[in-house]
């Protein structure tokens, strides 16, 4: 007889068992190790608030996870939208086809709605995208790639570049947030607390800040399919293309990659720095589910003002 599936709110004492579940269901990325510190950073230390997280259990064993990470987005009119990002989700391989993903997601939606959350957004993979659509999510649009090869592109012996960045540049920590700009669409507020949490205190990813004149670039070294890459997570200030150039020269990456919304100054800076959109490439798909009436059409990509830092799988 199949075990009865129960659901409940995730507790801090569940951390180790939840990590075991994530490893069993999803594996372990080489540069983003699943640690108790990472789970706490994401779901408990977030300046936007503690996550809505549920687990499924069978005979007291955790066999499923569904978490909504708190977020905020500012509108062009200055309003603030209470959001959650649908992030960690996992079902133990022994419990597939038991409806755990759908059950936990629908229960999390009920909790979010009751708590006054206005919007859920995420970038699911192709496998789970149809499941979200069946639960009311709307496909907003394609997230592409801006890319520029570097002088190391054909150098098969280029060493991993994270150490050289650590020696050469500032850590991504702010005593005062850089001067922000008005939101052109739904945009994450760049407050001191957000910036220092997002880039300065991540327990496994290493972000670095390059400053050139009035511009700043926040970058993250990464390894993809055996190739060193440099990701531009966010940009600030005027002429940030100069800061991009400094970052590229300091790193031993084969290429630099990023994504920013259309018609933003950050995207313009990337184009001036030599990054180009790669035709036909769909890195991610943005999906959203409104939970309340909003004065912004969240189903249109033109309503979003996003950086790679809003889309990286944290």
C-alpha positions in Angstrom: 0.0 0.0 0.0 1.4 3.4 -1.0 2.4 5.7 1.8 0.0 8.5 2.6 1.4 11.9 1.6 1.1 14.7 4.1 2.1 18.4 3.7 3.2 21.0 6.1 5.3 24.2 6.4 9.1 23.7 6.2 10.8 24.2 9.5 14.4 25.2 10.2 15.0 21.8 11.7 14.2 20.2 8.2 17.3 21.8 6.5 19.6 18.8 6.4 16.8 16.5 5.2 15.6 19.0 2.6 19.2 19.3 1.3 19.4 15.5 0.9 16.1 15.6 -1.0 17.4 18.4 -3.3 20.6 16.3 -4.0 18.6 13.2 -4.7 16.2 14.9 -7.0 18.4 17.5 -8.7 22.0 16.7 -8.1 24.6 19.2 -7.0 25.9 22.0 -9.2 29.7 22.2 -9.0 29.9 25.9 -8.2 26.7 26.3 -6.2 27.0 23.6 -3.6 23.8 22.9 -1.7 24.7 23.8 1.9 22.7 24.8 5.1 24.2 28.3 4.7 22.8 28.6 1.2 19.3 27.4 2.2 19.3 29.9 5.1 20.6 32.8 2.9 17.8 32.2 0.4 14.8 31.4 2.6 15.5 33.0 6.0 18.0 35.9 5.6 16.3 37.4 2.5 15.6 41.2 3.2 12.3 40.8 1.5 11.1 38.3 4.1 11.1 34.6 5.0 10.1 32.3 2.2 6.8 30.5 1.9 8.1 26.9 1.9 6.2 23.6 2.2 7.3 20.0 2.4 5.6 16.8 1.6 6.1 13.8 3.9 5.5 10.1 3.8 5.9 8.2 7.1 7.6 11.3 8.5 10.2 11.3 5.6 10.5 14.4 3.5 9.8 13.5 -0.1 8.8 16.8 -1.7 9.6 20.5 -1.5 8.0 23.7 -2.9 9.3 27.1 -1.9 8.4 30.6 -2.9 11.1 33.2 -2.2 9.9 36.6 -1.2 10.7 39.5 -3.6 9.6 43.0 -4.4 9.3 44.8 -7.7 8.8 48.6 -8.2 6.5 49.9 -11.0 7.3 52.9 -13.2 4.7 54.9 -11.3 6.5 54.2 -8.0 4.3 51.5 -6.6 5.6 48.5 -4.9 4.4 45.0 -5.9 4.7 42.2 -3.3 6.0 39.1 -5.1 7.4 35.7 -4.7 9.8 33.8 -6.9 9.0 30.2 -7.4 12.4 28.6 -6.8 13.4 25.3 -5.1 11.1 22.5 -6.0 11.9 18.8 -5.7 10.2 15.4 -5.6 12.1 12.4 -4.5 12.6 10.0 -7.5 10.8 7.2 -5.6 7.7 9.4 -5.3 7.2 10.7 -8.8 3.7 10.7 -10.3 2.1 11.1 -7.0 0.9 14.7 -7.6 3.3 16.2 -5.0 4.5 19.1 -7.2 1.0 20.2 -8.0 -0.4 19.8 -4.5 2.4 21.7 -2.8 2.3 24.5 -5.5 -1.4 25.0 -5.1 -1.1 25.1 -1.3 1.7 27.6 -1.5 -0.4 29.7 -3.8 -3.2 29.7 -1.2 -0.8 30.8 1.5 0.7 33.5 -0.7 -2.7 34.9 -1.6 -3.8 35.0 2.0 -0.6 36.8 2.9 -1.3 39.6 0.3 1.2 38.6 -2.3 0.4 40.2 -5.7 2.4 38.2 -8.1 4.4 35.0 -8.6 7.1 34.8 -11.2 9.8 32.4 -12.2 11.8 30.8 -15.0 10.9 27.1 -15.1 12.7 24.6 -17.2 10.9 23.0 -20.2 10.0 19.9 -18.3 8.0 21.8 -15.6 6.7 24.6 -17.8 3.6 22.8 -18.9 2.8 21.9 -15.3 2.8 25.6 -14.4 0.7 26.5 -17.4 -2.0 24.0 -16.2 -2.0 25.8 -12.8 -2.7 29.3 -14.2 0.8 30.6 -15.0 1.2 32.6 -18.2 4.3 32.5 -20.4 5.6 36.1 -20.6 8.4 35.7 -23.0 11.8 34.5 -23.9 15.0 35.4 -22.0 17.9 35.4 -24.5 21.6 35.8 -24.2 24.0 38.7 -24.8 27.5 37.4 -25.4 31.0 38.5 -26.3 34.0 36.1 -26.8 37.3 37.2 -25.2 40.9 36.8 -26.2 40.9 33.6 -24.3 38.1 32.0 -26.3 40.4 29.7 -28.3 42.8 29.1 -25.4 42.0 25.6 -24.2 44.6 26.0 -21.4 43.1 29.1 -19.9 43.1 28.6 -16.1 40.1 29.1 -14.0 39.7 32.8 -13.4 38.0 33.1 -10.0 41.3 33.4 -8.1 42.6 36.2 -10.3 39.4 38.2 -9.8 39.6 37.7 -6.0 43.1 39.3 -6.1 42.3 42.1 -8.5 39.0 43.6 -7.5 36.6 44.6 -4.8 34.1 42.2 -3.2 30.5 43.0 -4.0 29.7 44.9 -0.8 28.3 48.3 -0.4 28.3 50.7 2.5 26.0 52.9 0.4 23.9 51.7 -2.5 24.8 53.2 -5.9 22.5 55.9 -7.2 19.5 54.1 -8.6 17.5 55.0 -11.6 13.7 55.1 -12.2 12.1 51.8 -13.0 11.2 51.4 -16.7 9.1 48.4 -15.9 8.8 46.0 -13.0 12.2 46.4 -11.4 13.8 45.1 -8.2 14.6 48.0 -5.8 18.4 48.3 -5.4 18.6 49.1 -1.7 21.6 48.7 0.6 20.1 45.7 2.3 19.2 44.1 -1.0 22.6 44.6 -2.7 24.6 43.4 0.3 22.4 40.3 0.7 22.2 39.5 -3.0 25.9 40.0 -3.9 27.9 40.5 -0.7 26.7 37.6 1.5 26.0 34.8 -0.9 27.5 31.8 0.8 28.7 29.8 -2.3 28.7 32.1 -5.4 31.5 34.8 -5.5 30.5 38.1 -6.9 33.0 40.9 -7.6 32.5 44.6 -8.3 34.4 46.6 -10.9 34.2 50.4 -10.7 35.2 52.7 -13.5 34.3 56.4 -13.2 30.6 56.6 -12.5 29.9 53.1 -13.6 30.0 49.7 -11.8 29.7 46.1 -12.9 28.9 43.2 -10.6 30.2 40.0 -12.1 30.4 36.3 -11.2 32.9 33.7 -12.5 31.3 30.5 -13.6 32.1 27.2 -15.3 29.7 25.9 -18.1 30.4 22.7 -20.0 34.1 22.9 -19.1 34.4 26.5 -20.2 35.2 29.5 -18.0 32.6 32.2 -18.4 32.1 35.6 -16.8 28.5 36.5 -16.0 27.5 40.2 -15.7 24.9 40.1 -13.0 24.1 43.8 -12.7 25.3 47.2 -13.8 25.0 50.6 -12.2 25.7 54.2 -13.2 26.7 56.0 -16.3 29.2 54.5 -18.8 29.1 51.1 -17.1 30.5 49.7 -20.3 33.9 50.8 -19.1 33.5 48.7 -16.0 32.5 45.8 -18.2 35.8 46.2 -20.1 37.8 46.2 -16.9 36.1 43.0 -15.7 36.8 41.3 -19.1 40.5 42.3 -19.0 40.9 41.0 -15.4 39.3 37.6 -16.0 40.6 34.6 -17.8 37.1 33.8 -19.1 36.5 32.4 -22.6 33.5 34.7 -23.0 31.3 37.1 -21.1 27.5 36.7 -21.0 24.5 38.4 -19.6 20.9 39.5 -20.2 19.1 42.8 -19.5 15.6 43.9 -20.6 15.1 45.7 -23.9 15.5 49.5 -24.0 17.3 49.7 -20.7 20.5 51.7 -20.1 22.2 48.5 -18.9 21.5 46.7 -22.2 22.8 49.7 -24.1 26.0 49.6 -22.0 26.4 45.9 -22.9 26.0 46.6 -26.6 28.6 49.4 -26.4 31.0 47.0 -24.6 30.7 44.6 -27.5 28.2 42.1 -26.3 25.6 41.1 -28.9 22.3 39.2 -28.7 22.6 35.6 -30.0 19.7 35.0 -32.4 17.3 32.2 -31.7 18.8 31.3 -28.3 16.3 30.9 -25.4 18.2 30.6 -22.2 15.1 30.9 -20.0 11.4 31.4 -20.2 9.8 34.0 -18.0 6.5 33.0 -16.5 4.1 34.8 -14.2 0.9 34.3 -12.3 -0.9 37.4 -10.9 -2.7 36.9 -7.6 -4.2 40.4 -7.5 -5.3 43.0 -9.9 -2.3 45.1 -10.9 -1.9 48.3 -12.9 0.9 46.7 -15.0 0.4 44.1 -17.7 2.7 41.4 -16.3 2.1 39.2 -19.3 4.1 41.5 -21.6 7.9 41.5 -21.7 7.8 45.2 -22.2 6.4 45.6 -18.7 9.5 44.1 -17.1 12.8 45.8 -16.3 15.1 42.9 -15.4 18.8 42.1 -15.0 20.5 38.8 -14.9 20.6 39.1 -11.1 16.8 38.8 -11.1 16.9 35.6 -13.1 19.9 33.6 -12.0 19.0 30.3 -10.3 20.1 31.2 -6.8 
